[in-house]
């Protein structure tokens, strides 16, 4: 009974964090490992369960969605699906032993993104006047696509902290509307997770006995989190997620 309570709470909290700023995998991955799921399967199952939360959050933010320069729904969709596929296949080729060793480092990477992300979101590339006009669309589009592709590959492999990494990237791409960035973040997350989950399922790593209950929790948490994003201080939320990330990384290092 206790393990199901742990899984339900993990799904709810993971969906809520993902909706607001990312970091849901900081909760779902350790929770599933705690109840005895192998590391790779814990990652794939947790990612699969958080998918409905991404969709619910994207729907909640649908009126605020904005795209970076040179990108639209079609190009973002192609990049997200391709990157998610590459990351998912790479994960399936990784053994539980190797992935266990990588987990604390991946969490630390994600936590670092939470720390530096807000600063990167406020950074603007100095492109001006005639240079922006002649170099603008093609080169900026190529850079944005390449950056998004790398992030989507990472998301298909691990998913942890992907939300804040996406937000930071959108900031570097010139966006400054946090609600619009959150909406786009959830669309990208949903698309790459859809294809990743299909590949995970074909690979037989998704634990169906935990998927449904974790998924229901993530839907509720995702919708609640999207509502909280309009009212709760982003600064305090990020600080909380950073603390959670550090604690989880330390726990995996100590148990490794």
N, C-alpha and C positions, 0 to 999 in steps of 0.2 A: 504493500500500500504506500509506503514511504517513497518508493522510487517513482510512482506515478505522480505523487504530489510534486516531487522535484522536477519531473518532466513538464508538468502543466505550468508551474511557475516559470520555468526556463523559457517555455514558448511564449508566454505572455510578456515577460520582461524583455526577451530578445526582439519580439515584434515591435514593442514600444520604443526601444532604443534605436532600432533600424529606421523607424519612421521619422525620428527626430534628428538624429545625427549619425547613425551607424553604430557599429559595435555589438550588434546582437549576437554574433558568434562568440564573443567573450563569455556569454552566458550559456548558450546552448551546447557548445562543444564540451566544456568542462562538466556540465550536468550529465550529458550522455556518457562520457567516459566514466564518471562517478558511478553510474548505475550498471557499468560493465560492458558498454559497447566499444568495440575496437576503434582506435583513433581515426583511421580513414573513414570507416562506416559512420562514426560519430560526426565527422565533418560533413559528409554527404547527406546524412539524414537531417542534421540540423539545417543545412542549406536548403534542402527540399521543403522542410517544414516552414521556413521563413518566407517562402515564395508567395503564399497568399497574403502575407502582411505587406510585402512590397506592392502587390497589386492594389490592395485596399488603400494604401497610402498614396499611390500614384493617382487613384481615382479622387481621393480627397483633395489633392493639390492640382487637379486637372486644369483649373481655370488660370493658374499662375505659371504654367510651364513656359520656359523660354529656352531657345537653342543658341549655342555659341555661334560666332561668325563662321560662315561657310558650311554649317551643318544643319540638317533638317531631320525630320523623323525617319526618312528612308535611310540616309547614311548612318545615323546613329544606330538604327536597328541592325544593319548589316555588320557594323563593327562590333556591337554587343554580342550578336549571335556567333560570329566567327571567333572573337576573343574568348567568350565563354566556352566554346567547344575545345579550343586549344588547351585552356586551363584544366578543363574537366578530364580530358584524355591524359594529360600529364599527371594528374592526381591519381588516376586509376593505375598508372604505371609505377607509382611510388609505393613501396612496402610500408606496412604499419610501423616497423622499426625505424625506418628513415623518417617517416612523417612524425612520429613521436618525438624524435630528436629535433625536428624543425619547428614543432608547435610553439615552444616558448620564444623562439627567435621571430616567428611570424607574428606572434602577439606583440612582441616588443616593437616590431616594425609598424604594426597598426597603431600602437600607443603613441609612437613617435609622430605618426601622421596626425593624431589628435592634438598633439602639442604644437606642431608647426603649422598645421592646417589653417587656422584662422589668420595667421600672418601672411600665408601665401594667398589666401582668398582676397586680401586687401591689396596685393601687389598688382601693379599695372605695367605691362610691357611698353617701353617708350617707342611707339611707332607713330609717326606724324606726317602730316601734309601729303606731298607728292609721293613720298616713299610708301606711305600706307596705301595710296591709290594704286600704284603700279605693282607693289608686291602683295597687296592685300589679300585678295580672295584665294588664289591658288596656293601660295606658300603658307598662309595662315591656316587654310583648310587642311593642308597636308600635315602640318605640325599638330593641329588639334586632333586629327584622325589617328596619328601615330601615338599620341599621348593617351587617347581614349582606348586604343587597342591594348596597350601595355596594361592599363588598369583592368580591363575586362579579362585579360588572360589571368591576372592575379586573382580577380574575383571568381573565375571559374575554378581556380585551384584551391583557394582558401576562403575567400569571402569576408574574413574578419577585418573590420575597419575600412571596408571598401567605400562606405558611405562618405566618410570624412575625406578620404583620398579623392573621391569624385568631386566633392564640394570644393576642395582646394584647387583641383585642376580647372574646374569651371571658373573659379576666381581668376586664375592665371589666363584663362581664355577671354577675360574681360567682362564677365558677368558680375553683378553686385546685388541682385534681387534674391535674397535668401530663400524666399518661398518658391520662386520660379526655379531656382537651382535645386531645391529639395524635390520638386515635382519631376524634373528631368532626371535627377539622381535615382528616384524610385522606378522610373520607366527603364532606364539603363539596367538597373539591378534586376528588375523583373525579367527583362528579355534575356540577359546572359544567364540568369538562374534557370529559366525555363529550359534552355538547350542543355545546360550543365546537368540538370536533374534527369533529363531524358537519357543522357550518356551515363550518368551514375546508375540509373535503373537498369539499363542494358548491361552494365558491368556487374550488377548484382550486389552493390554495396549499400543500398538504401534499406534500413531496417523498418519494415512496414508496421511492425507492432508498436513502434513509438511515433511513427510519422503522423498518424491522424490526430492523436491527442496533442502533440507538439504543434501541429499545424493550426488546430482550432485556437489554441492559446495565442499563437502568433497573429492570427486574424484580428482577434479582440484587442491584443496589445498594439498592433499596427494602427488600428483605427483610433484607439485612445491616444496613442502617441502622436498621431497626426494632428489631433485636436489640441494637445498640450503644446505643440510647437508654436502655436499662435500666442501662448500665454506665459510659458515657462522661460526663464533666462537661459539663453544658449551657453553663456559663460559657465553657469553652475552645472549645467548638464554635461558639458565637455570635461569639466573638472572631475565630476563623478565617474565618467567613462574612463578617464585617464587612471584614476585610482583603481577601478575595477581591472583594467588591463594590466597594471603593474602587479596587482595581487595575483591574478591568474597566471601571468608569466612566471612569477616567483614560485607559485605552487607547482607548475610543471617542471621548472628547473630543479626543485627540491625532490620531486618524485621521479625524476629522470634517471 
